[in-house]
Amino acid sequence: MNQENKTITIKIIGKHFKKTSREINKILNELNWIEKKDRWWILTEIGKEKGGKELYNPKNKTKYTIWNTKILGDTELIDKINNLSKNNNNLNKQKMNKEEKKEKGAEYEKHIANFFREQGYTIAEHGKDNEVKDNGIDIIAKKEKYILFIQCKNWNPKKGNKIRDKELKITMQDVQDYMEKHPLYKMGNYKTKIIYITSENILHGSGYHYLQNHKEKIEYHVIPMDNSQRGN
């Protein structure tokens, strides 16, 4: 058979580009080379121009498309597949970064919990126990009549992360909402305070001024990680 007239199936195209048949059909659909009609993929006018053909299998009563082998060198198809691969790689990196950030944050919270535990506080790792639903409270530390609501941040200052008044206001509101839902903290005549802790000094000027105006309610401290790990 003349090489120019040789045809291949979607499965072979997928094998060439290391994709499944489903992925190739999705890509061809996004390129507007094929479209779904009833249960089958059929060719569009563009698909016909690209050398696609429609076939029918009477045995299993299915319709399918085949393509000229020249499709394997089609720059539009190759660019589409390459871009999708890059996007997938970026998504995987973002997912890994997010998981790494979560892991480092959890490690720092554990470090801070141990820090206060060594000072005689009874510790509830609120953020760990409630996962992402911690209401801005990572640790609740109690000793005698004192209760500390602690927020931890293991941020990397090289990435421009700063604790501004915005972050402090959010934590203040989160703690206030939490205490409204848990009135026992008020009934016990506890002396409460919010402690905002970071692994490095990343306090912004706006955060400093906010702290000066709310000294009785919130404090800011820097407690480094022993192993110098940093988060994002």
C-alpha positions as CSV (number, residue, x, y, z in Angstrom):
1,M,0.0,0.0,0.0
2,N,1.2,3.5,-0.8
3,Q,2.5,5.1,2.4
4,E,0.5,8.2,1.7
5,N,-2.7,6.2,1.6
6,K,-2.0,4.2,4.7
7,T,-4.5,4.7,7.5
8,I,-4.3,4.1,11.3
9,T,-6.8,3.8,14.1
10,I,-7.2,6.1,17.2
11,K,-5.6,3.3,19.3
12,I,-2.4,3.4,17.2
13,I,-2.4,7.2,17.3
14,G,-2.7,7.0,21.1
15,K,0.1,4.5,21.3
16,H,2.4,6.8,19.2
17,F,1.8,9.8,21.5
18,K,1.6,7.7,24.7
19,K,-2.1,8.5,25.2
20,T,-5.2,6.5,25.6
21,S,-7.8,6.3,22.8
22,R,-10.2,8.3,25.1
23,E,-7.5,11.1,25.5
24,I,-6.9,11.2,21.7
25,N,-10.6,11.5,21.0
26,K,-10.9,14.3,23.5
27,I,-8.0,16.1,21.9
28,L,-9.4,15.8,18.4
29,N,-12.7,17.0,19.7
30,E,-11.0,20.1,21.3
31,L,-9.3,20.7,17.9
32,N,-12.8,20.5,16.3
33,W,-11.7,17.6,14.1
34,I,-14.4,15.3,15.5
35,E,-17.7,15.7,17.3
36,K,-20.1,13.5,19.3
37,K,-23.3,12.4,17.5
38,D,-25.5,10.0,19.4
39,R,-22.9,7.6,20.9
40,W,-20.2,7.9,18.2
41,W,-17.5,10.3,17.2
42,I,-18.0,11.6,13.7
43,L,-15.8,13.8,11.5
44,T,-16.2,17.5,11.2
45,E,-15.3,19.2,7.9
46,I,-11.9,20.1,9.4
47,G,-11.5,16.4,10.3
48,K,-12.2,15.4,6.7
49,E,-9.7,17.9,5.5
50,K,-7.1,16.4,7.9
51,G,-7.5,13.0,6.2
52,G,-10.0,11.4,8.5
53,K,-12.5,8.7,7.4
54,E,-15.6,7.2,9.0
55,L,-16.1,3.5,9.1
56,Y,-18.9,1.2,10.4
57,N,-18.4,-2.2,11.9
58,P,-21.6,-4.2,11.2
59,K,-20.6,-7.0,13.7
60,N,-20.8,-4.8,16.8
61,K,-22.7,-2.0,15.1
62,T,-20.2,0.7,16.0
63,K,-19.0,3.8,14.1
64,Y,-15.3,4.9,14.4
65,T,-12.8,7.0,12.6
66,I,-9.5,6.2,11.0
67,W,-6.8,8.6,9.9
68,N,-4.0,9.0,7.4
69,T,-0.6,8.3,8.9
70,K,0.3,11.9,8.1
71,I,-1.7,12.9,11.2
72,L,1.3,11.7,13.3
73,G,3.3,14.6,12.0
74,D,0.5,17.2,12.1
75,T,2.0,20.3,13.9
76,E,-1.4,21.4,15.2
77,L,-2.0,18.1,16.9
78,I,1.5,17.8,18.2
79,D,1.4,21.4,19.6
80,K,-1.9,20.6,21.3
81,I,-0.6,17.4,22.9
82,N,2.6,19.1,24.0
83,N,0.6,22.0,25.6
84,L,-1.6,19.5,27.4
85,S,1.5,17.7,28.7
86,K,3.0,21.0,30.0
87,N,-0.3,21.9,31.7
88,N,-0.5,18.5,33.3
89,N,3.1,18.8,34.5
90,N,2.4,22.2,36.0
91,L,-0.7,20.9,37.8
92,N,1.4,18.0,39.2
93,K,4.0,20.5,40.4
94,Q,1.3,22.7,42.0
95,K,-0.1,19.6,43.7
96,M,3.3,18.6,45.0
97,N,4.0,22.1,46.2
98,K,0.6,22.2,48.0
99,E,1.3,18.9,49.7
100,E,4.8,20.0,50.6
101,K,3.5,23.2,52.0
102,K,0.9,21.4,54.1
103,E,3.5,18.9,55.4
104,K,5.9,21.7,56.5
105,G,3.0,23.6,58.1
106,A,2.0,20.5,60.0
107,E,5.6,19.9,61.1
108,Y,5.8,23.5,62.4
109,E,2.5,23.2,64.3
110,K,3.9,20.1,66.0
111,H,7.0,21.9,66.9
112,I,5.1,24.8,68.5
113,A,2.8,22.4,70.3
114,N,5.8,20.7,71.9
115,F,7.3,24.1,72.7
116,F,4.2,25.1,74.8
117,R,3.8,21.6,76.2
118,E,7.3,21.8,77.6
119,Q,6.2,25.0,79.5
120,G,3.4,23.0,81.2
121,Y,0.5,23.8,78.9
122,T,-2.2,21.2,78.1
123,I,-2.3,21.2,74.3
124,A,-5.1,20.6,71.8
125,E,-3.8,20.6,68.3
126,H,-6.9,22.1,66.9
127,G,-5.7,22.6,63.3
128,K,-4.5,19.0,63.1
129,D,-7.7,17.6,64.6
130,N,-9.9,19.6,62.3
131,E,-7.7,19.6,59.2
132,V,-8.4,22.7,57.1
133,K,-11.5,23.5,59.1
134,D,-9.5,25.0,62.0
135,N,-11.2,28.4,62.0
136,G,-7.8,30.1,62.0
137,I,-6.7,28.3,65.2
138,D,-3.9,25.8,65.0
139,I,-3.3,25.2,68.7
140,I,-5.3,25.7,71.9
141,A,-3.0,25.8,74.9
142,K,-4.3,25.8,78.5
143,K,-2.5,26.2,81.8
144,E,-4.4,27.0,85.0
145,K,-6.7,30.0,84.2
146,Y,-4.8,30.9,81.0
147,I,-5.9,29.8,77.5
148,L,-3.9,30.7,74.4
149,F,-5.3,30.5,70.9
150,I,-2.3,30.0,68.7
151,Q,-1.9,30.5,65.0
152,C,1.3,29.2,63.3
153,K,2.9,30.2,60.0
154,N,6.0,28.5,58.6
155,W,6.3,31.0,55.7
156,N,9.4,31.6,53.6
157,P,10.3,35.4,53.7
158,K,12.2,35.1,50.5
159,K,8.9,34.6,48.7
160,G,7.6,37.9,49.9
161,N,5.3,36.5,52.6
162,K,4.4,39.0,55.3
163,I,2.0,39.1,58.3
164,R,-0.1,42.2,57.7
165,D,-2.9,43.6,59.7
166,K,-5.3,41.7,57.4
167,E,-4.0,38.3,58.7
168,L,-4.1,39.4,62.3
169,K,-7.7,40.8,61.9
170,I,-8.9,37.5,60.4
171,T,-7.4,35.5,63.3
172,M,-8.9,37.9,65.8
173,Q,-12.3,37.4,64.2
174,D,-11.9,33.6,63.9
175,V,-11.1,33.3,67.6
176,Q,-14.0,35.6,68.6
177,D,-16.4,33.4,66.5
178,Y,-14.9,30.2,68.0
179,M,-15.5,31.5,71.6
180,E,-19.1,32.5,70.7
181,K,-19.7,28.9,69.7
182,H,-17.9,27.5,72.8
183,P,-19.2,29.7,75.7
184,L,-17.4,27.5,78.3
185,Y,-14.3,29.5,77.7
186,K,-16.1,32.6,79.0
187,M,-18.0,30.8,81.8
188,G,-14.8,29.5,83.3
189,N,-13.4,33.1,83.8
190,Y,-10.4,32.1,81.8
191,K,-7.8,34.7,80.7
192,T,-7.5,34.3,77.0
193,K,-5.0,35.6,74.5
194,I,-4.2,35.1,70.8
195,I,-0.6,34.3,70.0
196,Y,0.5,34.6,66.3
197,I,3.7,32.7,65.8
198,T,6.0,32.5,62.7
199,S,9.3,30.6,62.1
200,E,11.0,33.9,61.0
201,N,10.3,37.6,61.5
202,I,7.9,38.4,58.6
203,L,5.9,41.1,60.4
204,H,4.8,43.8,58.0
205,G,4.5,47.4,59.2
206,S,0.7,47.4,59.1
207,G,0.8,44.2,61.3
208,Y,3.1,46.0,63.8
209,H,0.8,49.0,64.1
210,Y,-2.2,46.7,64.5
211,L,-0.5,44.8,67.3
212,Q,0.4,48.0,69.1
213,N,-3.3,48.9,69.2
214,H,-4.4,45.5,70.4
215,K,-1.7,44.5,72.9
216,E,-4.2,43.1,75.4
217,K,-5.7,40.7,73.0
218,I,-3.0,39.5,70.6
219,E,0.8,39.0,70.6
220,Y,3.3,38.2,67.9
221,H,6.3,35.9,68.4
222,V,9.0,34.4,66.3
223,I,9.9,30.8,67.2
224,P,12.3,29.2,64.6
225,M,12.2,25.6,63.5
226,D,15.0,23.6,65.0
227,N,15.7,21.9,61.7
228,S,15.4,25.2,59.8
229,Q,12.6,24.0,57.6
230,R,10.6,26.7,55.9
231,G,7.2,26.7,54.3
232,N,5.7,28.8,51.5
